[in-house]
């Protein structure tokens, strides 16, 4: 879980108790944006992992696994080699 996910949960919990301030609403929108980017990146990498497995490319699978770990740890993968 990234820090942004924890903050999003905090903001949601606050919103159940009281209306969020304008600054909190802005922060919530930022967290939702970061979460969207994170989800799309994870989906892309998972799809690539399935392709690598389908073509039995173990080197590609290892690269994707490393990128998945990076994304899970800090929200984004490093530069991809083409």
Phi, psi and omega in degrees: 000134177275159178302326180297328179290321177296316180295322178299319177296320178298314180296320178298315180298317176300319183294339176285337184262330183199161175294142177286146174290169179300318179295320179293323177296318177298317179296321178297318178296320177298315179299319179296321178296312180300319179297320179297314178300317179299312182297317179294322179294318178296319179297317179299313182294321177295321177295318177296323178297320177295320178296316180299321178292321182296324180265004177056044178261095186292326178295315178298319179300319179295319178297317180293319178301318178296319179294320177300317178297319178299313182296317179297325183280317186226012172089348178205152179268156175290183180298136178272144173267135180259000000 
